[in-house]
């Protein structure tokens, strides 16, 4: 749980830190921890340079520079730059959570796990993703903790799916008041993080393709494959993913600003109507008036 010792925990984590912040009551978080995060934690367990941290933050209490106004949120904090974390592009998380009927769910889970490993380790992440995991989760406390969080969340999520009242409630509109009250500094923080992702975390598709080709030929020895041949086959795929990551990072600035403009305008409207009770103002009316102002300030 994120508390007053959060930054100390990040600083004390051995090596680099890959951090998942989640809410125990968030269906998206319950899904992601079970379907993807367990795999990522297991793949990285044998890497002494990475600490995988899974921390509940339902109230968005993480301080700067780990501010976030959506759960789940993933950060990469390099060992020599723990106070300059990189925010994993939120549009990519949204894309995964939204899903698509065009591809099997297992394939989507697998691809997102690979994306997180590449985010953490660059081209080496491909090798980690394809490597077999030999660590027994029952004998490793860190992995056991991740599995416990994921399994409990998954059980809760299944219960929600079976609850008709819960499903009906999900169709009702609601305002995230905690996020609406977030200061403009939070927006700036996410935008800076997105720019950091775009500048530092997006890997060269040629490098990723070569790493994949070398690993593929190694694991398919004697079957006639060549590194050059597999590289040519893999390059278009990684070029497409590279372009998508660039677009995601660029989209963060626009989407975050628009989102926070709406939430700040709603927070202002609710407060204005409350402090001017009986004067005929409505939240909807004040919101429409305030929104252009906050969009301009963003």
N, C-alpha and C positions, 0 to 999 in steps of 0.2 A: 504494500500500500504506500502511495506517495505521501510523505509527511515531511517534517522539518529536517530530516536527515537525508532527504532525497539526493541533493547535490553531493553530499559526502559519500553516499553509496556509489554514485556514478564515478566520483574521483577515485574511490578505493577499489573499484572493479579492476581486476587484472587485465592489462592490455587494452584493446579497443572494446567498445561496448555497443552491442546491437540491442536496442531497447524497444519493447512493446508496451505501450500504455493502453489500458483497456478499462472497461466498466463491467463489473460482474453481472449487471442486469441488461447489458446490451446484446441483442440477438446477433448482430454482425460480429461482435467480439467473440461470442460463444462459437459461432461458426468458424471464424478464422483461426482461433487457437486450436481447435480440434482438427480442422482440415489441412492447415498449412504450418502453423507455428511449431507444432510438435515435430514435424519433419525438419524444419529449419534448425531447431535446437539440437536435434539428433545429429544432423549433418555437421554442425559446427562444434559438437562436443569434443572431437579430437583435435581441434585447433587451439593451441595454448595462447594464441594472440587475440582471441575473441571471447568476451564474456556475454552470454545471452541473458538479458534481464527482462523479466515479465512482471510488471507492476500495475496494480489496480489504481486507477485515477478517475473515479466516477464524477468527481466534482471539478475536474480540470485544475487541480491544485499545483501541478508541476510548475515551478518558477521559470522565469527566463533563464536561459534561452530554449527551454523545453516546453514553452507555452504551446498549447494546442486547444482547439475548440471543436474537435471531432474525435470520436473514438470508433475504431481503434486508430492509434497513431504509432508510427515506427520512426525511430531516430538512429542514426549512426554517429557515435562519438569516438573519434580517433584518440588513441592513447595519449598523444602529445597535445591534443586540442579538445579536451573534454568539455570546455565551456563554449565550443563552437560546433555544436552538432549539426548534422545534415538531416533535413526532414524528408522522408520518403514521399514522393509525389502523391498527394491525396487523390488526384483524378485516377491514378492507376489502381489505388485501393478501391475506389468507387466502382471502377470498371469490373474488377474481380468480384466484388460483393454483389453487383447487379447481375453478373453472369450472362450467359447466352445459351439459347437452346440449340445452337448450331454445332456445338462441340460437347463431348461427354464431360460431365462434371469432374471426373478424376483427372482429365487432361487439363482442365482449367486450374484445378488445385495444384497440379504438378508444375505448370508454367509459372504460377505466382510464387511458389516456393523457390523455383529457379531464379526468378526476378529478384527476390529478397537476398538470395545468396550472391548473386552478381552485384547487387547494391552494396553488400558487405565486403565482398572479396574480389570484385572485378572479374577478370577472365578466369581466375582460379576457382571462382564460385561454380563454374560449369563442371570442373573436375570433381569438386565436392558433391555436387548434385548427383553426378553419375556414380559416385563411389558407394560401395556397400557400407552399411553401418553395423559395426560389431559391438558397440557399447550396449550393455544390458541396463536398461532404464531402471530396473529394480535395484541395481547395485550402485546407482549414481544418484545422489540427492538432488543435484541441479535438474537433471532430466526428469526425475520423479516428481519434483515440484511443478514443472511445466506440464507433465502428463496429468497431474492431479487437477490443476487449474482447467486444462482443456476438457478433461473427462467430466468434471462437475458442471462446467458451462454447457457442455453438450447435452447432459442429462436435463438441465434446466430448459434448454432450448427445445428439446423434444417434448417436454411438458407443456411449453407454450404453444407448440403446434397443435397439441391435443386439446387445448383450452379454447372453446368457442368464444367465450367472453373476451379473452385476450385478443383473439384474432379480430373481433369486431372493433375493439378499442383502437387497433392499429390503423383503422380506416378513418378515424376522426382526426381533423387537423389540430395541431398543437404548436405552441411557440416555445422555443428553447430559451427560456428566460436567462439561464446562466450564461449562455453564449451571447444573448442580446446585450447583456450588461458588460461585455468585454470591451476594454479600451481600444482605441485605434492602434496602440502600440502592438497589440496582438496581431493585427493585420500585417503590420510592417515586419514583425518577426517571421511570420509564415512566408511572406514574399521574399525576404532575404534568404530563408532556408531554401525556397524553391530555386532561387538564382544560384545558390551553392550547389544544389543537385545538378542543375543544368551545366555549370562550369566544371565541377569536379567529379561527379559521380557517374556521368554517362560515359560508358566505356566505348572504345574504338571498335566498330563492328568487325574490322579486319582482325584485330587481336582476339576478339571473342570467337570468330569463325575458326581461326587457326588453333585456338585452345580446344575447341570442340572437335576439330578434325583429328588432332593428335590423340585426344582421348578416345575417339571412336575407333581409330585404326588400332590403337593399343588393345582395346577390349574386343576387337574383332580380328585378331591376328590370324593369318593364314586364309582369309576369305577373299583376298584379292583387292581389298580396298587400299587406296593410297591417300596420303595426307593432302596432296594437291587436288585430287578428285573430290574428296569429301569437302575440302575447303570451298571449292567452287559451288558445290551444292548448298553449303551452309550459309555462304555470304549473303545471298538475297534475303534470307530469313532474318539474319542479325542486322542487316541494313534497315529492314522494315521495323524491327524492334527499336533500333537506335533512333529512328525518326519519330517513333511513337513516344519514346521517353523524352525526347527534346520537346515535342509538342505538349506532353503532360506537364513538364516543368514550366513551360511558358504559360500554360493555361492556369496554373495555380494562382498567379498574380491577379488575373482577371476574375477568376471564380471566387477567390477569397475576398477580394475587394467588394464584389457585388453582394456576396453573402453577408458580409459584415455591415455594409451600408444598409441593407434591409433590416438587419437585427438591431442596429443602432437606432434606426428610424423608428422601429417598433417600440424599443425601450423608451425613447424620447416621447413618443405619442402616449404611451401608457402613463408615464409620469406626469405629462402635461395635463391629461384629462383628470388624473387623480388630484392634482394640486389646483385645478380649476373646476372642481365639481359644481354642478348646477348652472353652468354657463352655456350649456348647449353644445359643447364640443364632444366629438366622438373619436374613438381611437382610430377608426378607419379614415376619417377625414383628416385628422392631424398627421397620420402616417403618410398619406398621399402628398400632403404639403411638405413634410420633412424629408421624404425620400430623395428628391432631387438635390437637396442641400448636402446630404451625406454622400450621395454618389459623386458629387463634385469634389467634396473634401477628400474622398478616397484617392 
